[in-house]
Amino acid sequence: MHDIRVIRENPEAFDAGLARRGVSAMSSEILAIDAARRAKIHAAEEAQAERNKASKEVGAAKAKGDEAEFERLRALVAAKKDEIAKLDEEAKAEDAKLTALLMGLPNIPRDDIPDGADENDNVEIHRHGNPRNFSFDPKEHFEVAGAAAGFDFESAGKISGSRFMVLKGAMTRVHRALAQFMLDTHVDKHGLTEMWAPVLVREDAMIGTGQLPKFAEDSYKTEEGWWLIPTSEVSLTNIVAGEIVDEGSLPLRMTAHSQCFRSEAGSAGRDTAGILRQHQFEKVEMVSITLPEDSDAEHKAMTKRAEAILEALGIPYRTVVLCTGDIGFGMKRTHDIEAWLPGQNTYREISSVSVAGDFQARRMNARVRRKDGSLDFVHTLNGSGLAVGRALIAVIENYQQEDGSIDLPDALHPYLGGKTRISVSGELI
């Protein structure tokens, strides 16, 4: 959420930031509501002062035997009480209107991210590895014989419908090995703290990280009122919701492997084949909570941590900075890491690493107490490290052999009991 004081101080800059996202100027409407709210609060304070003054004078009038003045003052006290209650309610109504308006507005992008309309205007900032030269036409992951034996789309459709998957045999084990490899790397090499957190969360948690109220259709809600998380960013970031942490305890760096759930609203007809876009999937997530002055450096470091997973797996990738038309609602800057998929002959997103600044922290009221006793809002960051299903796709497509078997990256061998390949019939060997 936005700081109303910043909008008051520089409304033109606020509107210019929104304009980069294609949002019309909002400062006038915001400041009008804010002015009405503040006027109600000021009027209530003046009425309270008058009531307090009259309350003190009631006793004096009674003591003097001035019955007329006593009755006048007593009536004034009662009237002011009603006036204050009315003004308080009106101020609360204006405050709720202001909060709802601010909650629906996206974060202001950083000055250094490119302007653009959509993903075609993203800018590549890094590339690693060279795509393999195949002596045959590489297939998509669900067409490779050794992998296809482990995808049971028919059962998934019978059980749950489209955009779900059932894995079996070697595919299940490699999928699990990928997740464990990612976790071990982030914990042992990158120093993150492994967490395990709920996938069912309260509505406040979804509001805190920006999924609600604007994007309710993108997630699933239970009849009891819990929401299924679209990513463990929601669970991990909200650990500091409503908290005041000590400066010396930051940064907090966390990672978690979890199930994730997305309705994929608006993606009808996109990536319907295979397992690229699913309603239920797994991710290894990274979340950092930092001091404001450290968040830019942390963003770069988090990007490197995600890239390191692909490098260890031997998957070519490129990293792009998202333009203003493609960046997420709550983010100031995002790096998308895209793995090379030879079956599609293109790069596809496998991780987004983002810095939100204090946008989420204000929604969650997550603050840090400085050594001098002052309070600041923390900065929050999150990133996939990586999406497990998409990593599985990348391994299958990049390591496929002409006969339909699949060689497996060296990094996974210890997690597979020393087995190094998937046979054409789908067995680990």
Residue pairs with C-beta under 8 A, 6 or more apart in sequence:
1 99
1 102
1 103
1 359
1 362
1 363
2 14
2 102
2 105
2 108
2 359
2 362
3 358
3 362
4 30
4 34
4 98
4 102
6 14
7 14
7 27
7 30
7 31
7 34
8 31
8 34
11 27
11 28
11 31
12 27
14 26
14 27
14 108
15 25
15 26
15 27
17 108
17 109
18 24
18 25
18 26
18 105
18 106
18 108
19 25
20 109
20 115
20 324
21 106
21 109
21 324
21 325
21 327
22 324
22 325
23 105
23 106
26 101
26 105
29 101
30 98
30 101
30 102
33 94
33 97
33 98
33 101
34 98
36 94
37 91
37 94
37 95
37 98
40 87
40 88
40 90
40 91
40 94
41 87
41 91
43 87
44 84
44 87
44 88
44 91
47 80
47 83
47 84
47 87
48 80
48 84
50 76
50 80
51 76
51 77
51 80
51 81
51 84
54 73
54 76
54 77
54 80
55 77
57 69
57 73
58 70
58 73
58 74
58 77
61 69
61 70
61 73
62 70
100 213
103 207
103 213
103 214
103 363
104 213
104 214
106 329
106 330
107 329
107 330
107 331
107 332
107 356
107 357
107 359
108 332
109 324
109 327
109 331
109 332
109 333
110 332
110 333
112 333
113 321
113 322
113 323
113 324
113 327
113 332
113 333
114 121
114 122
114 123
114 321
114 323
114 324
115 121
115 323
115 324
115 325
116 122
116 323
116 324
116 325
116 326
117 323
117 325
118 323
118 325
118 326
119 322
119 323
119 326
121 323
121 325
121 326
122 320
122 321
122 322
122 323
122 326
122 336
123 320
123 321
123 323
124 318
124 319
124 320
125 319
125 320
125 321
125 335
126 307
126 318
126 319
127 316
127 317
127 318
127 319
128 307
128 310
128 311
128 316
128 317
128 318
129 310
129 311
129 314
129 315
129 316
129 317
129 340
130 316
131 316
131 340
131 342
132 316
132 342
132 398
134 342
135 402
136 402
138 342
138 343
138 397
138 400
139 343
139 397
139 400
140 273
140 274
140 341
140 343
140 344
140 397
141 147
141 274
141 275
141 341
141 343
141 392
141 393
141 396
141 397
142 148
142 151
142 153
142 273
142 274
142 275
143 343
144 343
144 396
144 397
144 400
144 404
144 406
145 403
145 404
145 405
145 424
145 425
145 426
146 170
146 396
146 400
146 404
146 405
146 406
146 422
146 423
146 424
146 425
146 426
147 171
147 396
147 400
147 406
147 422
147 426
148 426
149 169
149 170
149 171
149 425
149 426
150 167
150 168
150 169
150 170
150 171
150 172
150 426
151 165
151 166
151 167
151 171
151 274
151 275
152 165
152 166
152 167
152 168
153 165
153 166
155 166
156 164
156 165
156 166
157 164
159 166
160 279
160 280
162 272
163 264
163 272
163 277
163 278
163 279
164 278
164 279
164 280
165 275
165 278
165 389
167 175
169 426
169 427
169 428
170 422
170 426
170 427
170 428
171 392
171 426
173 416
173 428
174 392
174 395
174 408
174 412
174 416
174 422
174 428
175 282
175 388
175 389
175 392
176 415
177 412
177 415
177 416
178 388
178 391
178 392
178 395
178 412
179 257
179 282
179 284
179 388
180 415
181 309
181 312
181 411
181 412
181 415
182 257
182 284
182 309
182 385
182 386
182 388
182 391
183 194
183 255
183 257
183 284
185 308
185 309
185 312
186 192
186 194
186 255
186 284
186 286
186 305
186 385
187 193
187 194
187 255
189 308
190 253
190 305
190 308
191 253
192 253
192 254
192 255
192 286
192 305
193 252
193 253
193 254
193 255
194 254
194 255
194 256
195 232
195 235
195 236
195 239
195 254
195 255
195 256
196 256
197 232
197 235
197 236
197 239
197 256
197 258
198 229
198 235
199 228
199 229
199 232
199 235
199 258
199 259
199 260
199 261
200 222
200 226
200 227
200 228
200 229
201 226
201 227
201 229
201 234
201 235
201 238
202 225
202 226
202 227
203 212
203 225
203 227
204 238
204 241
205 227
205 234
205 235
205 238
205 241
206 212
206 219
206 227
206 234
207 213
207 363
208 234
208 237
208 238
208 241
208 360
208 363
208 364
209 233
209 234
209 237
209 238
209 330
209 360
209 363
209 364
210 328
210 329
210 330
210 356
210 359
210 360
210 363
211 218
211 219
211 227
211 230
211 234
212 219
212 227
214 329
215 329
217 263
217 265
218 230
218 262
218 263
218 264
218 265
219 227
219 228
219 229
219 230
219 261
219 262
219 263
220 227
220 228
220 261
220 263
221 227
221 228
222 228
228 261
229 235
229 258
229 260
229 261
230 260
230 261
230 262
231 258
231 260
231 283
231 285
231 382
231 384
232 256
232 258
232 260
232 283
232 285
232 287
233 285
233 287
233 382
235 256
235 258
236 254
236 256
236 285
236 287
236 382
237 287
237 289
237 360
237 364
237 380
237 382
238 364
239 252
239 254
240 252
240 289
240 361
240 364
240 366
240 378
241 364
241 365
241 366
242 364
242 365
242 366
243 366
243 367
244 367
244 368
244 369
244 375
245 252
245 289
245 366
245 367
245 368
245 369
245 378
246 368
246 369
247 291
247 368
247 369
247 370
247 371
248 371
250 289
250 290
250 291
250 294
250 368
250 378
251 288
251 289
251 290
251 291
251 294
251 298
252 287
252 288
252 289
252 290
253 286
253 287
253 288
254 286
254 287
254 288
255 284
255 285
255 286
255 287
255 385
256 284
256 285
256 287
257 282
257 283
257 284
257 285
257 388
258 282
258 283
258 285
259 280
259 281
259 282
260 280
260 281
260 282
260 283
261 279
261 280
262 279
262 281
263 279
264 277
264 278
264 279
267 277
270 277
271 277
274 393
275 281
275 389
275 392
275 393
276 348
276 389
276 390
276 393
278 389
281 387
281 388
281 389
282 387
282 388
282 389
283 384
283 386
283 387
283 388
284 384
284 385
284 386
284 388
285 382
285 383
285 384
285 385
286 302
286 305
286 306
286 353
286 382
286 383
286 384
286 385
287 380
287 381
287 382
288 298
288 302
288 380
288 381
288 382
289 366
289 378
289 379
289 380
289 381
290 298
290 378
290 379
290 380
290 381
291 368
291 376
291 378
291 379
292 357
292 358
292 376
292 377
292 378
292 379
294 379
295 355
295 357
295 379
295 381
296 355
298 355
298 379
298 381
299 333
299 335
299 353
299 354
299 355
299 381
302 353
302 381
302 383
302 385
303 319
303 335
303 337
303 353
303 383
305 383
305 385
306 337
306 351
306 353
306 383
306 384
306 385
306 386
307 317
307 319
307 337
309 385
309 386
309 391
310 317
310 337
310 339
310 350
310 386
310 394
312 409
312 411
313 391
313 394
313 395
313 409
313 411
313 412
314 398
314 409
314 410
314 411
315 339
315 340
315 391
315 394
315 395
315 398
315 409
316 339
316 340
316 398
317 337
317 338
317 339
317 340
317 347
317 350
318 337
318 338
318 340
318 347
319 335
319 336
319 337
319 338
320 335
320 336
320 338
321 333
321 334
321 335
322 328
322 333
322 334
322 335
322 336
322 352
327 333
327 334
327 354
328 334
328 352
328 354
330 356
330 359
330 360
331 354
331 355
331 356
331 359
332 354
332 355
332 356
332 357
332 359
333 354
333 355
334 352
334 353
334 354
334 355
335 352
335 353
335 354
335 383
336 349
336 351
336 352
336 353
337 349
337 350
337 351
337 352
337 353
337 386
338 347
338 348
338 349
338 350
339 347
339 348
339 350
339 390
339 391
339 393
339 394
340 346
340 347
340 394
340 398
341 347
341 348
341 393
341 394
341 397
341 398
342 397
342 398
342 400
343 397
343 400
344 397
348 390
349 390
350 384
350 386
350 387
350 390
350 391
350 394
351 383
351 384
351 385
351 386
351 387
352 383
352 384
353 381
353 382
353 383
353 384
354 381
354 382
354 383
355 379
355 380
355 381
356 379
356 380
356 381
356 382
357 379
357 380
358 376
358 377
358 378
358 379
358 380
359 380
360 366
360 380
361 367
361 377
361 378
361 379
361 380
362 377
366 377
366 378
366 380
367 375
367 376
367 377
367 378
368 375
368 376
368 377
368 378
369 375
370 376
395 406
395 408
395 409
395 412
396 406
399 406
399 407
399 408
399 409
400 406
401 407
403 424
404 424
405 421
405 422
405 423
405 424
406 421
406 422
407 420
407 421
408 416
408 419
408 420
408 421
408 422
413 419
413 420
416 428
417 428
419 428
419 429
420 429
421 428
421 429
422 428
422 429
423 429
